[in-house]
């Protein structure tokens, strides 16, 4: 059973206490983002997401009474696509992202080192492969039927210099709304957004991976970090 747990465990430790828990999202009818940006107004500029310099990073943690048999994992996707229209006040901006589910990479060594002590263990290649299979399988992301995760802006606001986007995110056929705080850097012909938040898998309509009646499982709450670079069309 221990060997099976090590092979199948897509696992994690208690969630970082410093990350606040967001309120549950509101389920909305699924609407895929358009593949191309809508026409920009005279005050707006159109940008394309630069997949070579953008990254989505998810930190998942082991849990359960047999958590010591599993690992915490850093899951990275650098194949992001999409568009941004911006110009004038933040409320006039819009964006849409596409995230290919199959392009998530489990535990790149550099990313694990960057995330510190919670990810200092060496994870064997077979454990990484098992985690990837479980994540992409029908019980979690169901990548065969839902190969693309989509994110689109519903509203963008700025309060006291703090930016927040209300987004509709569709994962494995379930769409929810989330509030996502972020910072924005502007440069000639380039926008860069950074952000991080705590997020429950169940808030996205997902069921955290679990084996042996929950003795070894993935913690519901995970941490999400992103850097999105958009370049002027």
SEVO-80269 format. One record per residue (C-alpha): residue number from 1; residue in three letters; x, z, y. Coordinates in Angstrom, 1 decimal. Layout:
<lofis>
LOFI_NUM_ALA_X_Z_Y
...
</lofis>
This chain:
<lofis>
LOFI_1_UNK_0.0_0.0_0.0
LOFI_2_UNK_2.9_0.7_2.4
LOFI_3_UNK_4.4_-2.7_1.7
LOFI_4_UNK_1.0_-4.3_2.4
LOFI_5_UNK_0.7_-2.4_5.6
LOFI_6_UNK_4.1_-3.5_6.8
LOFI_7_UNK_3.3_-7.1_6.0
LOFI_8_UNK_-0.2_-7.1_7.6
LOFI_9_UNK_0.3_-4.6_10.5
LOFI_10_UNK_-0.2_-6.1_13.9
LOFI_11_UNK_0.2_-2.6_15.3
LOFI_12_UNK_0.8_-0.3_18.3
LOFI_13_UNK_1.3_3.3_19.7
LOFI_14_UNK_-0.9_5.3_22.1
LOFI_15_UNK_-1.6_3.3_25.3
LOFI_16_UNK_0.5_4.0_28.4
LOFI_17_UNK_-1.1_6.8_30.2
LOFI_18_UNK_-0.3_5.4_33.6
LOFI_19_UNK_-2.5_2.4_33.1
LOFI_20_UNK_-6.1_3.0_34.3
LOFI_21_UNK_-9.0_2.0_32.1
LOFI_22_UNK_-11.1_-0.6_33.7
LOFI_23_UNK_-14.9_-0.4_33.5
LOFI_24_UNK_-16.6_-2.5_30.8
LOFI_25_UNK_-17.0_-6.2_31.8
LOFI_26_UNK_-20.3_-7.9_32.1
LOFI_27_UNK_-21.1_-10.6_29.6
LOFI_28_UNK_-22.1_-13.9_31.1
LOFI_29_UNK_-23.0_-17.3_29.7
LOFI_30_UNK_-19.9_-19.2_28.7
LOFI_31_UNK_-18.8_-22.0_31.1
LOFI_32_UNK_-15.5_-23.7_30.5
LOFI_33_UNK_-13.4_-24.3_33.6
LOFI_34_UNK_-13.0_-27.9_34.7
LOFI_35_UNK_-9.8_-29.6_33.5
LOFI_36_UNK_-9.0_-30.8_37.0
LOFI_37_UNK_-9.3_-29.0_40.4
LOFI_38_UNK_-12.4_-29.8_42.5
LOFI_39_UNK_-11.7_-31.8_45.7
LOFI_40_UNK_-10.0_-29.5_48.3
LOFI_41_UNK_-11.5_-29.1_51.7
LOFI_42_UNK_-9.5_-29.9_54.8
LOFI_43_UNK_-8.3_-26.3_55.0
LOFI_44_UNK_-7.2_-26.1_51.4
LOFI_45_UNK_-4.3_-27.4_49.3
LOFI_46_UNK_-4.3_-28.1_45.6
LOFI_47_UNK_-1.7_-26.7_43.3
LOFI_48_UNK_-0.9_-27.2_39.6
LOFI_49_UNK_0.1_-24.3_37.3
LOFI_50_UNK_3.8_-24.6_36.4
LOFI_51_UNK_3.9_-23.7_32.7
LOFI_52_UNK_7.7_-23.7_32.7
LOFI_53_UNK_7.8_-20.7_35.0
LOFI_54_UNK_4.5_-18.9_34.2
LOFI_55_UNK_4.0_-16.3_31.6
LOFI_56_UNK_1.2_-14.2_30.0
LOFI_57_UNK_2.5_-11.0_28.3
LOFI_58_UNK_0.4_-8.7_26.1
LOFI_59_UNK_1.5_-5.3_24.9
LOFI_60_UNK_-0.3_-4.0_21.8
LOFI_61_UNK_0.2_-0.6_20.2
LOFI_62_UNK_-0.1_0.8_16.7
LOFI_63_UNK_-2.5_3.6_15.9
LOFI_64_UNK_-4.0_5.5_13.0
LOFI_65_UNK_-2.7_8.3_10.7
LOFI_66_UNK_-0.3_5.8_9.1
LOFI_67_UNK_0.9_4.3_12.5
LOFI_68_UNK_4.5_5.0_11.5
LOFI_69_UNK_4.3_2.1_9.0
LOFI_70_UNK_3.5_-0.4_11.8
LOFI_71_UNK_5.0_-1.6_15.1
LOFI_72_UNK_4.2_-2.0_18.7
LOFI_73_UNK_4.3_-5.6_19.6
LOFI_74_UNK_5.0_-7.8_22.7
LOFI_75_UNK_3.1_-11.0_22.5
LOFI_76_UNK_4.0_-13.8_25.0
LOFI_77_UNK_2.5_-17.1_26.0
LOFI_78_UNK_4.5_-19.6_28.2
LOFI_79_UNK_2.2_-22.6_27.7
LOFI_80_UNK_-0.2_-21.9_30.5
LOFI_81_UNK_-2.0_-24.7_32.3
LOFI_82_UNK_-4.5_-25.0_35.1
LOFI_83_UNK_-5.0_-25.4_38.8
LOFI_84_UNK_-5.4_-23.6_42.1
LOFI_85_UNK_-7.0_-24.5_45.4
LOFI_86_UNK_-6.0_-22.3_48.3
LOFI_87_UNK_-5.9_-22.2_52.1
LOFI_88_UNK_-7.5_-20.1_54.7
LOFI_89_UNK_-8.9_-16.7_53.7
LOFI_90_UNK_-8.6_-15.5_50.0
LOFI_91_UNK_-12.3_-15.7_49.6
LOFI_92_UNK_-12.1_-19.5_49.8
LOFI_93_UNK_-9.5_-19.9_47.0
LOFI_94_UNK_-10.3_-20.8_43.4
LOFI_95_UNK_-8.4_-21.2_40.2
LOFI_96_UNK_-8.7_-22.0_36.5
LOFI_97_UNK_-6.3_-21.3_33.6
LOFI_98_UNK_-6.0_-22.5_30.0
LOFI_99_UNK_-4.1_-20.5_27.4
LOFI_100_UNK_-3.5_-22.2_24.0
LOFI_101_UNK_-4.0_-19.5_21.4
LOFI_102_UNK_-1.5_-21.1_19.0
LOFI_103_UNK_1.3_-20.8_21.5
LOFI_104_UNK_1.4_-17.0_21.5
LOFI_105_UNK_4.8_-15.9_20.3
LOFI_106_UNK_5.1_-12.4_18.7
LOFI_107_UNK_8.0_-10.2_19.7
LOFI_108_UNK_10.6_-12.4_21.4
LOFI_109_UNK_13.7_-10.2_21.4
LOFI_110_UNK_14.3_-10.5_25.2
LOFI_111_UNK_10.7_-9.5_25.9
LOFI_112_UNK_11.0_-6.4_23.6
LOFI_113_UNK_14.2_-5.3_25.4
LOFI_114_UNK_12.5_-5.7_28.8
LOFI_115_UNK_9.6_-3.5_27.8
LOFI_116_UNK_11.8_-0.5_27.0
LOFI_117_UNK_11.7_2.4_24.5
LOFI_118_UNK_8.2_1.8_23.0
LOFI_119_UNK_9.5_-1.6_21.7
LOFI_120_UNK_13.1_-0.6_20.8
LOFI_121_UNK_12.5_-1.0_17.0
LOFI_122_UNK_13.7_-4.1_15.3
LOFI_123_UNK_10.8_-6.1_13.9
LOFI_124_UNK_11.5_-8.2_10.8
LOFI_125_UNK_10.6_-11.9_10.8
LOFI_126_UNK_8.0_-11.4_8.1
LOFI_127_UNK_6.2_-8.7_10.1
LOFI_128_UNK_6.2_-11.0_13.1
LOFI_129_UNK_4.7_-13.8_11.0
LOFI_130_UNK_2.1_-11.5_9.5
LOFI_131_UNK_1.1_-10.3_13.0
LOFI_132_UNK_0.8_-13.9_14.2
LOFI_133_UNK_-1.4_-14.8_11.3
LOFI_134_UNK_-3.7_-11.8_11.8
LOFI_135_UNK_-3.9_-12.4_15.6
LOFI_136_UNK_-4.8_-16.1_15.2
LOFI_137_UNK_-7.2_-15.6_12.2
LOFI_138_UNK_-11.0_-15.5_12.2
LOFI_139_UNK_-11.1_-11.7_12.6
LOFI_140_UNK_-9.4_-11.7_16.0
LOFI_141_UNK_-8.8_-14.9_18.1
LOFI_142_UNK_-10.3_-17.3_15.6
LOFI_143_UNK_-7.9_-19.9_16.9
LOFI_144_UNK_-9.0_-22.6_14.5
LOFI_145_UNK_-12.5_-22.7_16.1
LOFI_146_UNK_-11.5_-21.6_19.6
LOFI_147_UNK_-8.0_-23.0_20.2
LOFI_148_UNK_-8.1_-22.5_24.0
LOFI_149_UNK_-8.6_-19.2_26.0
LOFI_150_UNK_-10.0_-20.0_29.4
LOFI_151_UNK_-9.9_-18.1_32.6
LOFI_152_UNK_-11.7_-19.1_35.8
LOFI_153_UNK_-12.1_-17.4_39.1
LOFI_154_UNK_-15.6_-16.2_40.2
LOFI_155_UNK_-14.6_-14.5_43.4
LOFI_156_UNK_-11.4_-13.5_45.2
LOFI_157_UNK_-11.3_-10.7_47.8
LOFI_158_UNK_-8.8_-8.8_49.9
LOFI_159_UNK_-9.2_-5.2_50.9
LOFI_160_UNK_-6.5_-3.5_52.9
LOFI_161_UNK_-3.9_-6.0_51.8
LOFI_162_UNK_-4.8_-5.7_48.1
LOFI_163_UNK_-6.0_-8.9_46.4
LOFI_164_UNK_-8.4_-8.8_43.5
LOFI_165_UNK_-9.9_-11.7_41.5
LOFI_166_UNK_-13.1_-11.4_39.6
LOFI_167_UNK_-12.6_-13.7_36.6
LOFI_168_UNK_-14.6_-15.0_33.7
LOFI_169_UNK_-12.5_-15.1_30.6
LOFI_170_UNK_-13.6_-16.7_27.4
LOFI_171_UNK_-11.9_-15.6_24.2
LOFI_172_UNK_-13.0_-16.6_20.7
LOFI_173_UNK_-16.3_-17.8_22.0
LOFI_174_UNK_-17.2_-14.7_24.0
LOFI_175_UNK_-17.1_-14.6_27.8
LOFI_176_UNK_-16.8_-11.6_29.9
LOFI_177_UNK_-16.1_-10.8_33.6
LOFI_178_UNK_-13.1_-8.7_34.6
LOFI_179_UNK_-11.6_-7.4_37.9
LOFI_180_UNK_-7.9_-8.3_38.1
LOFI_181_UNK_-5.7_-7.0_40.9
LOFI_182_UNK_-2.7_-9.1_41.8
LOFI_183_UNK_0.0_-9.7_44.4
LOFI_184_UNK_0.8_-13.1_45.9
LOFI_185_UNK_4.0_-14.6_47.1
LOFI_186_UNK_3.9_-17.8_49.3
LOFI_187_UNK_6.7_-20.3_49.6
LOFI_188_UNK_6.8_-23.9_50.7
LOFI_189_UNK_4.7_-25.9_48.2
LOFI_190_UNK_4.5_-22.9_45.8
LOFI_191_UNK_2.4_-19.9_45.1
LOFI_192_UNK_3.4_-17.0_42.7
LOFI_193_UNK_0.9_-14.4_41.5
LOFI_194_UNK_2.0_-11.2_39.7
LOFI_195_UNK_-0.3_-8.6_38.1
LOFI_196_UNK_-0.8_-6.1_35.3
LOFI_197_UNK_-3.8_-4.2_34.0
LOFI_198_UNK_-5.1_-2.1_31.1
LOFI_199_UNK_-7.6_-3.9_29.0
LOFI_200_UNK_-9.6_-3.1_25.9
LOFI_201_UNK_-9.9_-5.7_23.2
LOFI_202_UNK_-13.5_-4.7_22.6
LOFI_203_UNK_-14.2_-5.5_26.3
LOFI_204_UNK_-13.3_-9.1_25.4
LOFI_205_UNK_-15.6_-9.2_22.4
LOFI_206_UNK_-12.6_-8.8_20.0
LOFI_207_UNK_-12.3_-6.4_17.1
LOFI_208_UNK_-8.9_-4.7_16.9
LOFI_209_UNK_-7.1_-5.4_13.6
LOFI_210_UNK_-7.4_-2.6_11.1
LOFI_211_UNK_-6.5_-2.0_7.4
LOFI_212_UNK_-6.9_0.8_4.9
LOFI_213_UNK_-10.1_2.1_6.5
LOFI_214_UNK_-8.4_2.4_9.9
LOFI_215_UNK_-5.4_4.4_8.7
LOFI_216_UNK_-3.2_1.7_10.2
LOFI_217_UNK_-4.7_-0.2_13.1
LOFI_218_UNK_-4.1_-1.8_16.5
LOFI_219_UNK_-5.1_0.4_19.4
LOFI_220_UNK_-8.1_-1.0_21.3
LOFI_221_UNK_-6.5_-0.7_24.7
LOFI_222_UNK_-3.6_-3.0_25.4
LOFI_223_UNK_-1.6_-3.8_28.5
LOFI_224_UNK_-1.6_-7.3_30.0
LOFI_225_UNK_1.0_-8.6_32.5
LOFI_226_UNK_1.2_-12.0_34.1
LOFI_227_UNK_3.3_-14.2_36.3
LOFI_228_UNK_1.6_-17.4_37.5
LOFI_229_UNK_3.5_-20.0_39.4
LOFI_230_UNK_1.6_-22.9_41.0
LOFI_231_UNK_3.2_-25.9_42.7
LOFI_232_UNK_1.6_-28.1_45.3
LOFI_233_UNK_0.2_-31.4_44.0
</lofis>
